[in-house]
Amino acid sequence: MKKATLLAISCATLAIAACNRNQDQLNENDINAAQSLDDLSNDAANVASEAQALENQAAQLNQEATDLDNATGAQTPADENIQGM
C-alpha cells in the first residue's frame, strides 16, 4: 500500500512539474509573440513614414517639372532655329 501511495504521489508530482514547464513555455511564447507584433508595428510605422516622404518628394518633383514646362526665358538664336523647323 505504501508503494502504491508513493507511486501515485510521484506520478502526480511529475505531472504537475510537467504542466508548470509547459506553462512557462507558453508564457515565453506569448512574450515572443508580443515582441514580434511590436516589431511589426514599428516596421509598419516606418514604412508609412517613408511612403509619406516619397509621396511628398514626388509631388515636389511634379511641381518642378510643371514649372519647367511653363518656363519662359530669353530667346536665343538656337531657339529661333528650333521654331523655324
PyMOL Python script that loads the backbone (N, CA, C, O; Angstrom):
from pymol import cmd

cmd.read_pdbstr("""\
ATOM      1  N   MET A   1       0.826  -1.192   0.000  1.00  0.00           N
ATOM      2  CA  MET A   1       0.000   0.000   0.000  1.00  0.00           C
ATOM      3  C   MET A   1       0.870   1.256   0.000  1.00  0.00           C
ATOM      4  O   MET A   1       0.566   2.232  -0.685  1.00  0.00           O
ATOM      5  N   LYS A   2       1.961   1.220   0.779  1.00  0.00           N
ATOM      6  CA  LYS A   2       2.847   2.371   0.838  1.00  0.00           C
ATOM      7  C   LYS A   2       3.510   2.602  -0.518  1.00  0.00           C
ATOM      8  O   LYS A   2       3.703   3.748  -0.925  1.00  0.00           O
ATOM      9  N   LYS A   3       3.861   1.521  -1.222  1.00  0.00           N
ATOM     10  CA  LYS A   3       4.480   1.662  -2.532  1.00  0.00           C
ATOM     11  C   LYS A   3       3.508   2.282  -3.531  1.00  0.00           C
ATOM     12  O   LYS A   3       3.890   3.122  -4.346  1.00  0.00           O
ATOM     13  N   ALA A   4       2.240   1.855  -3.457  1.00  0.00           N
ATOM     14  CA  ALA A   4       1.228   2.396  -4.367  1.00  0.00           C
ATOM     15  C   ALA A   4       1.005   3.877  -4.091  1.00  0.00           C
ATOM     16  O   ALA A   4       0.870   4.658  -5.033  1.00  0.00           O
ATOM     17  N   THR A   5       0.966   4.277  -2.849  1.00  0.00           N
ATOM     18  CA  THR A   5       0.781   5.687  -2.479  1.00  0.00           C
ATOM     19  C   THR A   5       1.987   6.508  -2.945  1.00  0.00           C
ATOM     20  O   THR A   5       1.839   7.587  -3.519  1.00  0.00           O
ATOM     21  N   LEU A   6       3.175   5.976  -2.686  1.00  0.00           N
ATOM     22  CA  LEU A   6       4.387   6.669  -3.110  1.00  0.00           C
ATOM     23  C   LEU A   6       4.429   6.819  -4.625  1.00  0.00           C
ATOM     24  O   LEU A   6       4.828   7.867  -5.134  1.00  0.00           O
ATOM     25  N   LEU A   7       4.019   5.779  -5.352  1.00  0.00           N
ATOM     26  CA  LEU A   7       3.970   5.827  -6.805  1.00  0.00           C
ATOM     27  C   LEU A   7       2.964   6.874  -7.283  1.00  0.00           C
ATOM     28  O   LEU A   7       3.252   7.629  -8.212  1.00  0.00           O
ATOM     29  N   ALA A   8       1.801   6.922  -6.664  1.00  0.00           N
ATOM     30  CA  ALA A   8       0.771   7.891  -7.045  1.00  0.00           C
ATOM     31  C   ALA A   8       1.243   9.318  -6.793  1.00  0.00           C
ATOM     32  O   ALA A   8       1.031  10.203  -7.622  1.00  0.00           O
ATOM     33  N   ILE A   9       1.881   9.538  -5.647  1.00  0.00           N
ATOM     34  CA  ILE A   9       2.389  10.876  -5.325  1.00  0.00           C
ATOM     35  C   ILE A   9       3.493  11.273  -6.306  1.00  0.00           C
ATOM     36  O   ILE A   9       3.550  12.418  -6.753  1.00  0.00           O
ATOM     37  N   SER A  10       4.365  10.329  -6.635  1.00  0.00           N
ATOM     38  CA  SER A  10       5.455  10.610  -7.581  1.00  0.00           C
ATOM     39  C   SER A  10       4.907  10.976  -8.956  1.00  0.00           C
ATOM     40  O   SER A  10       5.374  11.922  -9.589  1.00  0.00           O
ATOM     41  N   CYS A  11       3.907  10.213  -9.412  1.00  0.00           N
ATOM     42  CA  CYS A  11       3.301  10.498 -10.718  1.00  0.00           C
ATOM     43  C   CYS A  11       2.616  11.860 -10.719  1.00  0.00           C
ATOM     44  O   CYS A  11       2.721  12.615 -11.685  1.00  0.00           O
ATOM     45  N   ALA A  12       1.922  12.164  -9.642  1.00  0.00           N
ATOM     46  CA  ALA A  12       1.238  13.454  -9.554  1.00  0.00           C
ATOM     47  C   ALA A  12       2.243  14.600  -9.544  1.00  0.00           C
ATOM     48  O   ALA A  12       2.015  15.634 -10.172  1.00  0.00           O
ATOM     49  N   THR A  13       3.351  14.419  -8.834  1.00  0.00           N
ATOM     50  CA  THR A  13       4.384  15.450  -8.775  1.00  0.00           C
ATOM     51  C   THR A  13       5.004  15.675 -10.153  1.00  0.00           C
ATOM     52  O   THR A  13       5.221  16.813 -10.571  1.00  0.00           O
ATOM     53  N   LEU A  14       5.280  14.588 -10.840  1.00  0.00           N
ATOM     54  CA  LEU A  14       5.834  14.720 -12.191  1.00  0.00           C
ATOM     55  C   LEU A  14       4.848  15.399 -13.138  1.00  0.00           C
ATOM     56  O   LEU A  14       5.246  16.220 -13.964  1.00  0.00           O
ATOM     57  N   ALA A  15       3.586  15.065 -13.025  1.00  0.00           N
ATOM     58  CA  ALA A  15       2.571  15.669 -13.889  1.00  0.00           C
ATOM     59  C   ALA A  15       2.464  17.173 -13.631  1.00  0.00           C
ATOM     60  O   ALA A  15       2.366  17.963 -14.569  1.00  0.00           O
ATOM     61  N   ILE A  16       2.484  17.557 -12.371  1.00  0.00           N
ATOM     62  CA  ILE A  16       2.401  18.980 -12.028  1.00  0.00           C
ATOM     63  C   ILE A  16       3.649  19.717 -12.518  1.00  0.00           C
ATOM     64  O   ILE A  16       3.557  20.829 -13.039  1.00  0.00           O
ATOM     65  N   ALA A  17       4.802  19.095 -12.347  1.00  0.00           N
ATOM     66  CA  ALA A  17       6.042  19.723 -12.817  1.00  0.00           C
ATOM     67  C   ALA A  17       6.017  19.894 -14.326  1.00  0.00           C
ATOM     68  O   ALA A  17       6.455  20.921 -14.843  1.00  0.00           O
ATOM     69  N   ALA A  18       5.509  18.899 -15.033  1.00  0.00           N
ATOM     70  CA  ALA A  18       5.425  18.989 -16.497  1.00  0.00           C
ATOM     71  C   ALA A  18       4.456  20.088 -16.911  1.00  0.00           C
ATOM     72  O   ALA A  18       4.721  20.811 -17.871  1.00  0.00           O
ATOM     73  N   CYS A  19       3.363  20.223 -16.218  1.00  0.00           N
ATOM     74  CA  CYS A  19       2.387  21.276 -16.536  1.00  0.00           C
ATOM     75  C   CYS A  19       2.998  22.657 -16.325  1.00  0.00           C
ATOM     76  O   CYS A  19       2.793  23.557 -17.140  1.00  0.00           O
ATOM     77  N   ASN A  20       3.735  22.827 -15.252  1.00  0.00           N
ATOM     78  CA  ASN A  20       4.348  24.123 -14.989  1.00  0.00           C
ATOM     79  C   ASN A  20       5.383  24.458 -16.049  1.00  0.00           C
ATOM     80  O   ASN A  20       5.501  25.614 -16.455  1.00  0.00           O
ATOM     81  N   ARG A  21       6.135  23.459 -16.502  1.00  0.00           N
ATOM     82  CA  ARG A  21       7.135  23.706 -17.543  1.00  0.00           C
ATOM     83  C   ARG A  21       6.456  24.116 -18.843  1.00  0.00           C
ATOM     84  O   ARG A  21       6.920  25.026 -19.529  1.00  0.00           O
ATOM     85  N   ASN A  22       5.363  23.449 -19.182  1.00  0.00           N
ATOM     86  CA  ASN A  22       4.620  23.808 -20.387  1.00  0.00           C
ATOM     87  C   ASN A  22       4.050  25.213 -20.269  1.00  0.00           C
ATOM     88  O   ASN A  22       4.025  25.962 -21.245  1.00  0.00           O
ATOM     89  N   GLN A  23       3.594  25.569 -19.078  1.00  0.00           N
ATOM     90  CA  GLN A  23       3.048  26.909 -18.860  1.00  0.00           C
ATOM     91  C   GLN A  23       4.147  27.950 -19.041  1.00  0.00           C
ATOM     92  O   GLN A  23       3.905  29.011 -19.615  1.00  0.00           O
ATOM     93  N   ASP A  24       5.351  27.657 -18.558  1.00  0.00           N
ATOM     94  CA  ASP A  24       6.471  28.582 -18.748  1.00  0.00           C
ATOM     95  C   ASP A  24       6.778  28.754 -20.235  1.00  0.00           C
ATOM     96  O   ASP A  24       7.046  29.863 -20.697  1.00  0.00           O
ATOM     97  N   GLN A  25       6.736  27.660 -20.970  1.00  0.00           N
ATOM     98  CA  GLN A  25       6.989  27.751 -22.407  1.00  0.00           C
ATOM     99  C   GLN A  25       5.903  28.566 -23.091  1.00  0.00           C
ATOM    100  O   GLN A  25       6.187  29.363 -23.986  1.00  0.00           O
ATOM    101  N   LEU A  26       4.662  28.367 -22.670  1.00  0.00           N
ATOM    102  CA  LEU A  26       3.568  29.142 -23.256  1.00  0.00           C
ATOM    103  C   LEU A  26       3.729  30.626 -22.941  1.00  0.00           C
ATOM    104  O   LEU A  26       3.523  31.476 -23.807  1.00  0.00           O
ATOM    105  N   ASN A  27       4.098  30.931 -21.700  1.00  0.00           N
ATOM    106  CA  ASN A  27       4.297  32.333 -21.335  1.00  0.00           C
ATOM    107  C   ASN A  27       5.434  32.951 -22.148  1.00  0.00           C
ATOM    108  O   ASN A  27       5.335  34.097 -22.588  1.00  0.00           O
ATOM    109  N   GLU A  28       6.504  32.197 -22.345  1.00  0.00           N
ATOM    110  CA  GLU A  28       7.624  32.698 -23.145  1.00  0.00           C
ATOM    111  C   GLU A  28       7.191  32.906 -24.592  1.00  0.00           C
ATOM    112  O   GLU A  28       7.580  33.890 -25.222  1.00  0.00           O
ATOM    113  N   ASN A  29       6.392  31.992 -25.118  1.00  0.00           N
ATOM    114  CA  ASN A  29       5.895  32.152 -26.491  1.00  0.00           C
ATOM    115  C   ASN A  29       4.994  33.378 -26.605  1.00  0.00           C
ATOM    116  O   ASN A  29       5.044  34.090 -27.608  1.00  0.00           O
ATOM    117  N   ASP A  30       4.170  33.631 -25.587  1.00  0.00           N
ATOM    118  CA  ASP A  30       3.321  34.819 -25.592  1.00  0.00           C
ATOM    119  C   ASP A  30       4.163  36.093 -25.607  1.00  0.00           C
ATOM    120  O   ASP A  30       3.853  37.044 -26.325  1.00  0.00           O
ATOM    121  N   ILE A  31       5.225  36.100 -24.813  1.00  0.00           N
ATOM    122  CA  ILE A  31       6.105  37.271 -24.759  1.00  0.00           C
ATOM    123  C   ILE A  31       6.786  37.474 -26.110  1.00  0.00           C
ATOM    124  O   ILE A  31       6.873  38.595 -26.610  1.00  0.00           O
ATOM    125  N   ASN A  32       7.266  36.375 -26.695  1.00  0.00           N
ATOM    126  CA  ASN A  32       7.921  36.476 -28.004  1.00  0.00           C
ATOM    127  C   ASN A  32       6.944  36.952 -29.066  1.00  0.00           C
ATOM    128  O   ASN A  32       7.306  37.752 -29.929  1.00  0.00           O
ATOM    129  N   ALA A  33       5.713  36.471 -29.011  1.00  0.00           N
ATOM    130  CA  ALA A  33       4.711  36.891 -29.985  1.00  0.00           C
ATOM    131  C   ALA A  33       4.405  38.379 -29.826  1.00  0.00           C
ATOM    132  O   ALA A  33       4.257  39.097 -30.815  1.00  0.00           O
ATOM    133  N   ALA A  34       4.310  38.833 -28.588  1.00  0.00           N
ATOM    134  CA  ALA A  34       4.038  40.253 -28.343  1.00  0.00           C
ATOM    135  C   ALA A  34       5.182  41.113 -28.854  1.00  0.00           C
ATOM    136  O   ALA A  34       4.954  42.174 -29.436  1.00  0.00           O
ATOM    137  N   GLN A  35       6.421  40.655 -28.637  1.00  0.00           N
ATOM    138  CA  GLN A  35       7.569  41.413 -29.130  1.00  0.00           C
ATOM    139  C   GLN A  35       7.579  41.428 -30.653  1.00  0.00           C
ATOM    140  O   GLN A  35       7.916  42.441 -31.267  1.00  0.00           O
ATOM    141  N   SER A  36       7.208  40.304 -31.260  1.00  0.00           N
ATOM    142  CA  SER A  36       7.154  40.248 -32.720  1.00  0.00           C
ATOM    143  C   SER A  36       6.101  41.218 -33.251  1.00  0.00           C
ATOM    144  O   SER A  36       6.323  41.899 -34.252  1.00  0.00           O
ATOM    145  N   LEU A  37       4.957  41.275 -32.576  1.00  0.00           N
ATOM    146  CA  LEU A  37       3.909  42.209 -33.001  1.00  0.00           C
ATOM    147  C   LEU A  37       4.367  43.652 -32.845  1.00  0.00           C
ATOM    148  O   LEU A  37       4.070  44.496 -33.691  1.00  0.00           O
ATOM    149  N   ASP A  38       5.087  43.937 -31.771  1.00  0.00           N
ATOM    150  CA  ASP A  38       5.622  45.290 -31.585  1.00  0.00           C
ATOM    151  C   ASP A  38       6.607  45.640 -32.692  1.00  0.00           C
ATOM    152  O   ASP A  38       6.587  46.747 -33.230  1.00  0.00           O
ATOM    153  N   ASP A  39       7.467  44.685 -33.024  1.00  0.00           N
ATOM    154  CA  ASP A  39       8.434  44.922 -34.099  1.00  0.00           C
ATOM    155  C   ASP A  39       7.731  45.153 -35.426  1.00  0.00           C
ATOM    156  O   ASP A  39       8.107  46.048 -36.182  1.00  0.00           O
ATOM    157  N   LEU A  40       6.712  44.350 -35.714  1.00  0.00           N
ATOM    158  CA  LEU A  40       5.963  44.517 -36.961  1.00  0.00           C
ATOM    159  C   LEU A  40       5.238  45.855 -36.985  1.00  0.00           C
ATOM    160  O   LEU A  40       5.165  46.508 -38.026  1.00  0.00           O
ATOM    161  N   SER A  41       4.709  46.258 -35.851  1.00  0.00           N
ATOM    162  CA  SER A  41       4.023  47.548 -35.772  1.00  0.00           C
ATOM    163  C   SER A  41       4.996  48.690 -36.032  1.00  0.00           C
ATOM    164  O   SER A  41       4.671  49.637 -36.748  1.00  0.00           O
ATOM    165  N   ASN A  42       6.190  48.602 -35.451  1.00  0.00           N
ATOM    166  CA  ASN A  42       7.204  49.635 -35.681  1.00  0.00           C
ATOM    167  C   ASN A  42       7.633  49.657 -37.141  1.00  0.00           C
ATOM    168  O   ASN A  42       7.815  50.725 -37.726  1.00  0.00           O
ATOM    169  N   ASP A  43       7.792  48.481 -37.724  1.00  0.00           N
ATOM    170  CA  ASP A  43       8.158  48.410 -39.143  1.00  0.00           C
ATOM    171  C   ASP A  43       7.082  49.045 -40.018  1.00  0.00           C
ATOM    172  O   ASP A  43       7.388  49.770 -40.965  1.00  0.00           O
ATOM    173  N   ALA A  44       5.823  48.768 -39.692  1.00  0.00           N
ATOM    174  CA  ALA A  44       4.722  49.336 -40.470  1.00  0.00           C
ATOM    175  C   ALA A  44       4.710  50.857 -40.356  1.00  0.00           C
ATOM    176  O   ALA A  44       4.465  51.553 -41.342  1.00  0.00           O
ATOM    177  N   ALA A  45       4.970  51.370 -39.169  1.00  0.00           N
ATOM    178  CA  ALA A  45       5.009  52.822 -38.977  1.00  0.00           C
ATOM    179  C   ALA A  45       6.157  53.442 -39.774  1.00  0.00           C
ATOM    180  O   ALA A  45       6.007  54.516 -40.358  1.00  0.00           O
ATOM    181  N   ASN A  46       7.299  52.761 -39.792  1.00  0.00           N
ATOM    182  CA  ASN A  46       8.445  53.265 -40.566  1.00  0.00           C
ATOM    183  C   ASN A  46       8.151  53.256 -42.058  1.00  0.00           C
ATOM    184  O   ASN A  46       8.502  54.200 -42.766  1.00  0.00           O
ATOM    185  N   VAL A  47       7.514  52.206 -42.537  1.00  0.00           N
ATOM    186  CA  VAL A  47       7.172  52.121 -43.956  1.00  0.00           C
ATOM    187  C   VAL A  47       6.173  53.219 -44.324  1.00  0.00           C
ATOM    188  O   VAL A  47       6.289  53.838 -45.382  1.00  0.00           O
ATOM    189  N   ALA A  48       5.209  53.453 -43.466  1.00  0.00           N
ATOM    190  CA  ALA A  48       4.224  54.511 -43.730  1.00  0.00           C
ATOM    191  C   ALA A  48       4.902  55.878 -43.764  1.00  0.00           C
ATOM    192  O   ALA A  48       4.563  56.724 -44.591  1.00  0.00           O
ATOM    193  N   SER A  49       5.848  56.087 -42.875  1.00  0.00           N
ATOM    194  CA  SER A  49       6.575  57.360 -42.853  1.00  0.00           C
ATOM    195  C   SER A  49       7.399  57.540 -44.127  1.00  0.00           C
ATOM    196  O   SER A  49       7.430  58.625 -44.708  1.00  0.00           O
ATOM    197  N   GLU A  50       8.065  56.468 -44.554  1.00  0.00           N
ATOM    198  CA  GLU A  50       8.841  56.536 -45.791  1.00  0.00           C
ATOM    199  C   GLU A  50       7.939  56.778 -46.998  1.00  0.00           C
ATOM    200  O   GLU A  50       8.293  57.531 -47.905  1.00  0.00           O
ATOM    201  N   ALA A  51       6.782  56.140 -47.004  1.00  0.00           N
ATOM    202  CA  ALA A  51       5.840  56.321 -48.112  1.00  0.00           C
ATOM    203  C   ALA A  51       5.365  57.766 -48.174  1.00  0.00           C
ATOM    204  O   ALA A  51       5.243  58.333 -49.260  1.00  0.00           O
ATOM    205  N   GLN A  52       5.098  58.359 -47.031  1.00  0.00           N
ATOM    206  CA  GLN A  52       4.664  59.756 -46.996  1.00  0.00           C
ATOM    207  C   GLN A  52       5.771  60.666 -47.507  1.00  0.00           C
ATOM    208  O   GLN A  52       5.511  61.602 -48.262  1.00  0.00           O
ATOM    209  N   ALA A  53       7.010  60.392 -47.095  1.00  0.00           N
ATOM    210  CA  ALA A  53       8.132  61.210 -47.556  1.00  0.00           C
ATOM    211  C   ALA A  53       8.313  61.085 -49.068  1.00  0.00           C
ATOM    212  O   ALA A  53       8.576  62.077 -49.748  1.00  0.00           O
ATOM    213  N   LEU A  54       8.173  59.863 -49.594  1.00  0.00           N
ATOM    214  CA  LEU A  54       8.296  59.673 -51.039  1.00  0.00           C
ATOM    215  C   LEU A  54       7.155  60.342 -51.794  1.00  0.00           C
ATOM    216  O   LEU A  54       7.356  60.874 -52.886  1.00  0.00           O
ATOM    217  N   GLU A  55       5.976  60.315 -51.223  1.00  0.00           N
ATOM    218  CA  GLU A  55       4.830  60.984 -51.851  1.00  0.00           C
ATOM    219  C   GLU A  55       5.066  62.499 -51.906  1.00  0.00           C
ATOM    220  O   GLU A  55       4.774  63.143 -52.914  1.00  0.00           O
ATOM    221  N   ASN A  56       5.591  63.053 -50.825  1.00  0.00           N
ATOM    222  CA  ASN A  56       5.902  64.483 -50.802  1.00  0.00           C
ATOM    223  C   ASN A  56       6.984  64.822 -51.815  1.00  0.00           C
ATOM    224  O   ASN A  56       6.908  65.846 -52.494  1.00  0.00           O
ATOM    225  N   GLN A  57       7.997  63.955 -51.917  1.00  0.00           N
ATOM    226  CA  GLN A  57       9.071  64.186 -52.879  1.00  0.00           C
ATOM    227  C   GLN A  57       8.537  64.118 -54.309  1.00  0.00           C
ATOM    228  O   GLN A  57       8.923  64.928 -55.152  1.00  0.00           O
ATOM    229  N   ALA A  58       7.655  63.163 -54.587  1.00  0.00           N
ATOM    230  CA  ALA A  58       7.071  63.044 -55.928  1.00  0.00           C
ATOM    231  C   ALA A  58       6.248  64.282 -56.261  1.00  0.00           C
ATOM    232  O   ALA A  58       6.305  64.775 -57.387  1.00  0.00           O
ATOM    233  N   ALA A  59       5.493  64.783 -55.309  1.00  0.00           N
ATOM    234  CA  ALA A  59       4.692  65.986 -55.545  1.00  0.00           C
ATOM    235  C   ALA A  59       5.593  67.183 -55.835  1.00  0.00           C
ATOM    236  O   ALA A  59       5.291  68.000 -56.705  1.00  0.00           O
ATOM    237  N   GLN A  60       6.700  67.282 -55.102  1.00  0.00           N
ATOM    238  CA  GLN A  60       7.634  68.385 -55.325  1.00  0.00           C
ATOM    239  C   GLN A  60       8.268  68.276 -56.714  1.00  0.00           C
ATOM    240  O   GLN A  60       8.392  69.277 -57.420  1.00  0.00           O
ATOM    241  N   LEU A  61       8.669  67.066 -57.106  1.00  0.00           N
ATOM    242  CA  LEU A  61       9.255  66.876 -58.433  1.00  0.00           C
ATOM    243  C   LEU A  61       8.253  67.169 -59.541  1.00  0.00           C
ATOM    244  O   LEU A  61       8.614  67.740 -60.570  1.00  0.00           O
ATOM    245  N   ASN A  62       7.005  66.785 -59.341  1.00  0.00           N
ATOM    246  CA  ASN A  62       5.964  67.091 -60.326  1.00  0.00           C
ATOM    247  C   ASN A  62       5.773  68.596 -60.457  1.00  0.00           C
ATOM    248  O   ASN A  62       5.589  69.111 -61.560  1.00  0.00           O
ATOM    249  N   GLN A  63       5.817  69.293 -59.341  1.00  0.00           N
ATOM    250  CA  GLN A  63       5.664  70.748 -59.376  1.00  0.00           C
ATOM    251  C   GLN A  63       6.833  71.388 -60.106  1.00  0.00           C
ATOM    252  O   GLN A  63       6.651  72.311 -60.900  1.00  0.00           O
ATOM    253  N   GLU A  64       8.051  70.888 -59.830  1.00  0.00           N
ATOM    254  CA  GLU A  64       9.222  71.427 -60.515  1.00  0.00           C
ATOM    255  C   GLU A  64       9.139  71.161 -62.023  1.00  0.00           C
ATOM    256  O   GLU A  64       9.509  72.017 -62.827  1.00  0.00           O
ATOM    257  N   ALA A  65       8.655  69.979 -62.404  1.00  0.00           N
ATOM    258  CA  ALA A  65       8.511  69.659 -63.824  1.00  0.00           C
ATOM    259  C   ALA A  65       7.478  70.565 -64.481  1.00  0.00           C
ATOM    260  O   ALA A  65       7.670  71.017 -65.610  1.00  0.00           O
ATOM    261  N   THR A  66       6.396  70.825 -63.781  1.00  0.00           N
ATOM    262  CA  THR A  66       5.369  71.724 -64.308  1.00  0.00           C
ATOM    263  C   THR A  66       5.926  73.132 -64.461  1.00  0.00           C
ATOM    264  O   THR A  66       5.660  73.806 -65.456  1.00  0.00           O
ATOM    265  N   ASP A  67       6.693  73.571 -63.482  1.00  0.00           N
ATOM    266  CA  ASP A  67       7.308  74.900 -63.564  1.00  0.00           C
ATOM    267  C   ASP A  67       8.261  74.989 -64.747  1.00  0.00           C
ATOM    268  O   ASP A  67       8.302  76.006 -65.440  1.00  0.00           O
ATOM    269  N   LEU A  68       9.026  73.926 -64.980  1.00  0.00           N
ATOM    270  CA  LEU A  68       9.954  73.921 -66.124  1.00  0.00           C
ATOM    271  C   LEU A  68       9.208  73.899 -67.450  1.00  0.00           C
ATOM    272  O   LEU A  68       9.635  74.536 -68.413  1.00  0.00           O
ATOM    273  N   ASP A  69       8.093  73.168 -67.506  1.00  0.00           N
ATOM    274  CA  ASP A  69       7.305  73.124 -68.735  1.00  0.00           C
ATOM    275  C   ASP A  69       6.717  74.489 -69.068  1.00  0.00           C
ATOM    276  O   ASP A  69       6.583  74.851 -70.237  1.00  0.00           O
ATOM    277  N   ASN A  70       6.374  75.230 -68.042  1.00  0.00           N
ATOM    278  CA  ASN A  70       5.740  76.535 -68.249  1.00  0.00           C
ATOM    279  C   ASN A  70       6.748  77.682 -68.244  1.00  0.00           C
ATOM    280  O   ASN A  70       6.367  78.847 -68.360  1.00  0.00           O
ATOM    281  N   ALA A  71       8.020  77.355 -68.112  1.00  0.00           N
ATOM    282  CA  ALA A  71       9.037  78.401 -68.014  1.00  0.00           C
ATOM    283  C   ALA A  71       9.243  79.084 -69.364  1.00  0.00           C
ATOM    284  O   ALA A  71       9.187  78.453 -70.419  1.00  0.00           O
ATOM    285  N   THR A  72       9.477  80.368 -69.295  1.00  0.00           N
ATOM    286  CA  THR A  72       9.835  81.131 -70.494  1.00  0.00           C
ATOM    287  C   THR A  72      11.124  81.872 -70.173  1.00  0.00           C
ATOM    288  O   THR A  72      11.350  82.295 -69.039  1.00  0.00           O
ATOM    289  N   GLY A  73      11.925  82.015 -71.146  1.00  0.00           N
ATOM    290  CA  GLY A  73      13.182  82.709 -70.923  1.00  0.00           C
ATOM    291  C   GLY A  73      13.524  83.518 -72.158  1.00  0.00           C
ATOM    292  O   GLY A  73      12.742  83.625 -73.103  1.00  0.00           O
ATOM    293  N   ALA A  74      14.678  84.062 -72.117  1.00  0.00           N
ATOM    294  CA  ALA A  74      15.126  84.880 -73.238  1.00  0.00           C
ATOM    295  C   ALA A  74      15.314  84.007 -74.470  1.00  0.00           C
ATOM    296  O   ALA A  74      15.762  82.864 -74.380  1.00  0.00           O
ATOM    297  N   GLN A  75      14.962  84.566 -75.616  1.00  0.00           N
ATOM    298  CA  GLN A  75      15.136  83.847 -76.876  1.00  0.00           C
ATOM    299  C   GLN A  75      16.614  83.850 -77.255  1.00  0.00           C
ATOM    300  O   GLN A  75      17.305  84.859 -77.108  1.00  0.00           O
ATOM    301  N   THR A  76      17.069  82.744 -77.729  1.00  0.00           N
ATOM    302  CA  THR A  76      18.437  82.636 -78.226  1.00  0.00           C
ATOM    303  C   THR A  76      18.369  82.284 -79.704  1.00  0.00           C
ATOM    304  O   THR A  76      17.322  81.838 -80.172  1.00  0.00           O
ATOM    305  N   PRO A  77      19.426  82.465 -80.438  1.00  0.00           N
ATOM    306  CA  PRO A  77      19.421  82.089 -81.868  1.00  0.00           C
ATOM    307  C   PRO A  77      19.051  80.614 -82.047  1.00  0.00           C
ATOM    308  O   PRO A  77      18.391  80.257 -83.023  1.00  0.00           O
ATOM    309  N   ALA A  78      19.470  79.758 -81.115  1.00  0.00           N
ATOM    310  CA  ALA A  78      19.140  78.344 -81.225  1.00  0.00           C
ATOM    311  C   ALA A  78      17.638  78.139 -81.121  1.00  0.00           C
ATOM    312  O   ALA A  78      17.080  77.274 -81.796  1.00  0.00           O
ATOM    313  N   ASP A  79      16.969  78.939 -80.271  1.00  0.00           N
ATOM    314  CA  ASP A  79      15.531  78.826 -80.134  1.00  0.00           C
ATOM    315  C   ASP A  79      14.840  79.222 -81.430  1.00  0.00           C
ATOM    316  O   ASP A  79      13.847  78.603 -81.812  1.00  0.00           O
ATOM    317  N   GLU A  80      15.340  80.225 -82.099  1.00  0.00           N
ATOM    318  CA  GLU A  80      14.734  80.644 -83.379  1.00  0.00           C
ATOM    319  C   GLU A  80      14.889  79.557 -84.432  1.00  0.00           C
ATOM    320  O   GLU A  80      13.992  79.335 -85.245  1.00  0.00           O
ATOM    321  N   ASN A  81      16.032  78.882 -84.413  1.00  0.00           N
ATOM    322  CA  ASN A  81      16.241  77.796 -85.350  1.00  0.00           C
ATOM    323  C   ASN A  81      15.263  76.651 -85.102  1.00  0.00           C
ATOM    324  O   ASN A  81      14.738  76.050 -86.040  1.00  0.00           O
ATOM    325  N   ILE A  82      15.034  76.365 -83.845  1.00  0.00           N
ATOM    326  CA  ILE A  82      14.112  75.273 -83.497  1.00  0.00           C
ATOM    327  C   ILE A  82      12.696  75.640 -83.903  1.00  0.00           C
ATOM    328  O   ILE A  82      11.964  74.803 -84.431  1.00  0.00           O
ATOM    329  N   GLN A  83      12.305  76.885 -83.660  1.00  0.00           N
ATOM    330  CA  GLN A  83      10.935  77.284 -84.011  1.00  0.00           C
ATOM    331  C   GLN A  83      10.739  77.327 -85.517  1.00  0.00           C
ATOM    332  O   GLN A  83       9.622  77.131 -85.996  1.00  0.00           O
ATOM    333  N   GLY A  84      11.798  77.579 -86.271  1.00  0.00           N
ATOM    334  CA  GLY A  84      11.692  77.646 -87.704  1.00  0.00           C
ATOM    335  C   GLY A  84      11.576  76.267 -88.345  1.00  0.00           C
ATOM    336  O   GLY A  84      11.239  76.179 -89.526  1.00  0.00           O
ATOM    337  N   MET A  85      11.831  75.233 -87.640  1.00  0.00           N
ATOM    338  CA  MET A  85      11.791  73.892 -88.231  1.00  0.00           C
ATOM    339  C   MET A  85      10.401  73.461 -88.476  1.00  0.00           C
ATOM    340  O   MET A  85      10.175  72.356 -88.970  1.00  0.00           O
TER     341      MET A  85
END
""", "prot")
cmd.dss("prot")
cmd.show_as("cartoon", "prot")
cmd.util.cbc("prot")
cmd.orient("prot")
